[in-house]
Amino acid sequence: MRILGWYVLLLFGAIAVGLLLQREALLQRLDSQVSESLAQEAGELDTLARTGVNPETGEPFGDDVAAILDTFLDRNLPNEGEVFLSLVRGQGPTSTSSPEPLIDDEALTARWSALSESEAGELSTPSGPVRYLAVPLESGGETAATFVIADFVAERQDRIDSAVILTALVLLVSLLLATGAAWFVAGRILRPVHEVTNTARTITEGAFGKRIPVRGDDEIAELARSFNAMVDRLELAFDTQRTFISDAGHELRTPITIISGHLEMLGDDPEERADTMAIVNDELHRMARMVDDLLLLARSEIPDFLQLEPLDLPGLVHDVFAKCTALGDRDWTLDSTAQGTIVADRQRVTQALLNLARNAVGHTQPGQNITVGSTRDLAGVRIWVRDDGTGVAPVDRERIFERFARGSDRRRSADGAGLGLAIVSAIVAAHGGRIELVSELGVGSQFTLVLPSGQSVGRPDRTTLTDHFARDPVSAGAPGRFTVDTAREDTPWQPS
């Protein structure tokens, strides 16, 4: 309504100003035409008096002003609205047809008869304004007659006013039609804005299913696309929050219940108290580790999560392998090691690889083989952890990287909380890399970190983790190869 109100107000003001200017211009034009007509008639009279010949005698008029005026009146017809008056001394005044008998005004005719010089002016009469030009004619050095050209302009002024009024009516009708069209167009233009408002109102009520239809390719369509993208992110954030709160609450409730139960049953027996305190300390340690992991996942969302530096790839892999051997009694093997450097955060990459190694230990038995290695190819640097353990079931391969996710075999280390692989995914995502998983039940699994080796890394869009999985089965019954694409090239960012 405000847009339409301003639109109508501006148009109405423009029409009003235009009509006033048009009327003034037409009146000025009429005034100019009247002045030219009066001057033309006076000029023709002067020419006749100086160069004309009396048609009755065939001689020049000389001082016979009566003959001059009679001849002029016989030969010239007044224009529209014009009246000729002849005031000859010693004779009664004569006049052509007139809306207002000016010759009846004795004071006026007496003043015109006494003129010694031409006089132009304007009179106000019951028939409207009159423009006049009075020209005295001399004979023997004295004024012998006066010729008056009077122009009644009221009728032409009325026609101008009628034309302006008609134009105003046409423009007002056009304004009404334009207002209706503007209302329709404004409604179409602002419809996406109303849809944004209505959709936002439903979102505040907790519903994320509605989206704004995108039409065209203008600014409003861009607004709709941006709003839909924002709703997608909000929906993901709310879903993630609900899932996180539910899972975190469930995971934290278990150790709290255990601690509370044992403390309530705590007796005076020293051995019993020692056993209870050991259990309590173990559960508190597990809770502390869970909180630390959650804080790490939260920090992975901020830009300065990584401290990038050039790293010697063989040295990094050897250091990680040395730390892995202390995680369990397994047959640890160092496979091929790529040469060169990589731009990465040493602490975070080490943490991701140790989490993979700890996961491998949890799914293997003492004496089984776990291999660590690295290669370099066009995609970047590939660092893997391979084991000969139980493998990952196909139904679990898309969800084991989610927070608090449990595999179908329900195996988990005593102090684990289902956050290890989620942390690995967050670290790789921050580096702009991806995770590849090749696994077969009963044969083993290989987790491969594919990290870019350049100076810039990409950060992932906030989409669900399952959107980053792509399965490429080798053949029917063969182990599936899953790629967790944790970054996209269309959202680059530079580390500080």
N, C-alpha and C positions, 0 to 999 in steps of 0.2 A: 504493500500500500504506500509506503514512503517513496519507493522508487517511482511508482506510477503517479503519486501526487506531485513530486518534483517535475516529472516529465510533463504532466498536464499544465502545471504552473508555468514552466518555461515556454511551452508552446503557446499558451494563452497570452503571456506577456509579449512574446515575439509577434503574435497576430495583432494585438492591440497597438503596439508601437508601429508595426508596418502599416496598419490602416490609418493611423494618425499622420504618418509621414506621406502616405499616398494622398490623403485628402488635402494636406497642405500643399503638396506638389501640384495637384490638379488646380487648386485655387490660385496658386502663383502663376500657373500657365494661363488660366483664364484672365487674370489681371494683366498679364503681358499681352495677350491677344487683344483685350479691350483697348489698352494703351496704343498698340500698333494700329488698330482700326480707327480710333479717334484721330491719330496723327495722319493716317492715310487720307481720311476725308478732308481734313484741314488742308493737306498738301494739294489735293485735287482742286479744292476751291481756290487756293492761291494761284495755281497754274492757270485755271480758267480766267481769273481776274486779270492776270498779266498778259496772257497770250491768246485768250479766247476772242471770238468775234460774235457780235450780237446777231443772232439769226434773223432778226427782223430788219435790220439796217445793212447788214453785211460789213459793218465797220467795227473797229475795236470798241470794247465796252466803255473805256475811259472812266469817268466818274459815275456812271449810271449803276449804282450798287443794286438797285431794285432789279434791273435787267440781269445782272450777274447772278443774283440769288434765284430769280425765276428760272433762268436757264439751267443752273446747277440742279435745282429741284426737279426739273423736267427730265434731265439726263441721268440722274443718279437715284438708285433705289437704296434705301437703308438696309443694312445687314440685320441679321436676327437680333432683336432687342433694341436696335438703334431707332432714334427719333430725331428728325431734323426740325429745328425751330428757326424761323426767319423773323427778325425784329427790325423793321425798317422804320426810321424816324418819320413820323407823319402818317404812317399806315398802321393798321392793326396787326398784331402778331399772327403768324400762320404756323401750322405744325402738321407734320405727317401723323399717321395713326399712332396713338400713344396709350399704354396701359394706364397712365396717370396724366391728366391734362395739366402739364406744367405751365401752359400759357395762362391758366386761370389764376396763378399766383402773381398778383400785380407787383408785389415787392420784389420778387425774384426777377421778373422780366424788366422792371425798372433798373435794377442793379446791373443786369447784363447789358442793357441799352446804354448805360453810362460808362462802360468799359472803354479804356483807351489802349489796352494791351490784352493779349490772349490770356485766358484764365482756365485752368484745369482744376477740377475738384470733384467732390462726391456729395450727394444729397441722400437724405433719408426720407422716403416716402411711404405711404401705406402699401404701395406695391413692391416695396423692397428698396435696396440701395440702388442709386443711379450714379454712374460715372459720366461726367460731362466735360466738354471742351468748348469754351465760348471764344469766337474769333471776331474782333471788330473790323469793319470795313470803313475806310475813310473816303471822304469826298470833299475836296477843297480844304484839306488839312484838318477836317473835323470828322468825328465818328458819325457816319450817316446810317449805319446799320450794324447789326450783330448777328452772326450766324452761330447757332448752338447745335452741337452734336451731342445728344444724350444717349446713354446706353444703360438699359434696364438689365441688370445681371442676375436678378433673383431667380429667374426660371432656370438659367444654366447652373447656378449654384445649387438649386434644388436637384437638378439632374445629377450633379456631382455627389451630393449627399445620398441620393437614392442608389447610385452605383456603389458608393462605399458601403452602404447598409447591405445591399445585395451581396457584395463581396464578403462582408462580415458574416452574413448568414451562411454562405457557402463554406467559408473557412471554419465556422463553428461546427457545422455538420461534419466537415472533414476531420475536425478535432475529435468529435465524438467517435467517429469511425476509427480514427487512429488510436484513440484511447482504448477502444475495444480490442483492436489488433494488438496494441501494446500489452494489454492485460493478458491476452492469450499467449503472446510471445514470452512475456515475463514469467508466466506460469510454467511454460515449457523449459525456460532457461533455469528457473529456480527449483524445478521439480527435484533434481538431484540433491539440492541443498536440503529440501524438506525430507527427502529420503534419508540423507545423512542424519538429520535430526531425529527422525523416527527410529532409525536403526540404532543410533547412539542411545536413545531412550530405552530400547529393548535390551541393549547391552548392559545398561546400568541395572537392569532387572536380572542379569545373569544369563541371558540367552545370546549365544554366539552363532547361531545357525544362519541368520539372515545376512545377505550381502546386497550391495547396491548394484543394479544392472548398469554396465558401462555402455554408453551410446556415444558414437562419434569419436573424435580425436582432439577435442578442444580442452580448455582449462577445466571445465566442469567434469569432463571425462577423466582428466588426470586427477582431479580431486577424488572422484569415485574410486579410481584405482588405488590411490594412496590410502584412502580410508579403508578399503577392503584389505589391503596389505596390513594396515594397522590392526584391524580386527583379527586377522589371521595370527598376528604376533600375540595379541592379547589372549586369544583363545588358547594358543600354545602355552603362554605363560600361566594362565589359570589352570589348565590341565596339568601342567608340570607342577604347579604349586600344590594342587590337591593331591596329586600322586605322591609328591615328596612328603607332604605333611602326614598323609596316611602311612606311607612306608616308614618314615622316620619315627613316627609315633609308635608304630608296631615294633620296630627294631629296638627302640630305647625302652619300651615297656618291659621287654623280656628280662634284660639285666637288672632293671629296677625291681621287678617282681622277685627275681632270684635273691638280690641283696636284701630286700625287705623281709622275705621269708626266712632267710638264714639268720638275720639279726633278731627277728622275733623269737626264733627257737634257740637263740644263743644261751648256753648254760654256763655253769661254773667250772666244768671239766677243762683243764688246760689243753689237753689234746684236741677236744672238740672245738674249743675257742680258736686254736691255731688253724684247724681245718676250715672253720668258718671264715676266718680272716683271709685265708689263702683264696677261698672262693670269691669273697668280696673284692679282694685286690685284683683278681683276674677279671671279674666283671667290670670293675671300674677302669681297668686298663683297656678293656675292649670298648667301653663307652668313650673313653678319652680318644682312642684311635678313630672311632667313628666320627666324633666331633671334629677332629683334625682333618679327616678326609672330607667332611662336608664343607669345612672352611676352605679347603683347597679347591673344591669344585666351585665354590662361590667366587673365590679370587680369580679363577680361570676366565671369568666373564669380563674382567677389566683389562684395558690395553697394556698396562705395565706388568702383566703376569709373567712375561718372559724377560730374561736378561740375556740377550743374544750376544754371542761372541764367536769368532772363528775357532773351531775345535778340530784337533787332529783326530781323524776318524779311527785309525788303528789304536791309538792310545785310549780313546773313549770306549771302544769295544772291549779291549783287554781289561780296563778297570771294571767295567760292568761284569765281565765274566768272572773276575776274581771275587767280586762281592757275591755273585750268584752261588758260587760253590759253597758258601757258608749257610745257604738256606735249607739244605737237606742232604741226606745220604743218597745221592743219585750219581749216575755215571755221566758226569759233565763233560761236554766236548766243545771245543772251540773250532768252528768251521772256518771257511774262507773269510778273510778280512780285507775289505776294500781299502785302497790307499787314498790319500788326499785329505781335504778339509771339508767341513760342513759348518754353516752358520746356524747355531742352535743354542739353546739353554742347556748347559751340561747337567745341572741339577735335575731339571725337569725330565730330560730324556733318560737320564739314569734312573729316576724314579719310575718312569713308565716301563722301562725294560725290567727293572726289579719286580714290579707288580706282575708283569707277564711271567717272569721266572717263578715267582711265588705261586701264581696260579698253576703253572706247570707242575710244581712240586705237589700241590694239593690234589692233582689228578693223576699222579704216578705213584708207584711203589718203590721202596728202597731198591737200588740197583738198576732201575730202568734209566734209559738214556734221555738226556735233555741237551740240546745243541743250541749254541748261540753263534751267529755269524752275520756277515754284512757283505753287500755288493753295491756297485754303482752302475746305473744305466741312464737312459735318456729321461726317465721319469724322476730321477733323483737318487737319493741314497736309500737302500733297503736294509733294514736291520731286523733280524728275525730271532724268535725263540721257538724251537721245535721240540716236541716231546713224543714219547711212545706210550702215552697214557690212554685214558678211556675214550678220548675224543669228545666232540660236541654233537649232541643230537640235532638233526635238521630243524626241529621245532624251536630250538634254543638259540640258533646262530644269529637271529635278528634281535634278540632281546638281552643277551648276556652283557651288552655294553650299557644297558640302562641301569639307573641307580637302584640298589637293593634287589637286583634281579637274581633269581635262583635258577640253577639248571634243573632239568627234570630229574636228575639223579640226586639232587638235594645235597651234594657234597660241598662242604665249605670248611675252611680252616677254622680253628676254634676261636681265633680272635678276628675273623673276617666279618664284614658287614655287607658284602655285596657291592662295594664301591670301588674295588680295585680296577676293574676293566672300565668303569665309568671315568675314573681318573685318567687312565691311559687314553681314552677317547678324547677327553678335554685337553690333555697335553698335546696330542697329535693335532687336534683341531687348531689350537693356538699357533702351532708351527705351520699351519696351512698344508698339512699332509693328510694321509689316510691310512686305514688299517685294513690289511688283507688277511682273511682267515681261510685256511684250507684244513679240513678236518674229516675224519672218517671214524665212526664208532668202532672201538676195539683196536684201532691202529694208531691213533694219535692225532695231534693237531699242530699246526704251524701258524703262529701269529707274526705278521710282518708289518713293521712300521715303515711306511714310504714317506720320506721327508724331502722337501725341496732343498737343493744344495746351494741355491742362489742367495742374494743379499736381502730379498724381500719375502715375506710370508703372507699367506692369505688367512682371513678369518671367516668361519662358516656363517651362513645365514642361520637365523633362529628357526630351524624347521625340526620336525621330529627326527629322532635318530634313525628310525626305520626308513625314512626317505633317502638316506645315504647308502643303503645297502643295494648291491646289484649282484645277482647270482648268475654264474656262468658255468653250468654243469658241463663236465667234460663228456660224459655219456651216461646212459641209463644205468643207475646203480653205482656210479662212480662218486667219489667224494665231491661235495659241493665246494666251490670257491666263492667266498663272499668278500666283497670290498666295502669297507666303511669309508665313504667319501666325506671326510670331515671338513673340507674346505672347498670353496668355489672360487674360480679365477675372476668372477665378476664383482667380487667384494674385497679388493686388495686393501691392505693397510700397512703402514710403515711403522716399525717399532721405534719407540722413543730412545 
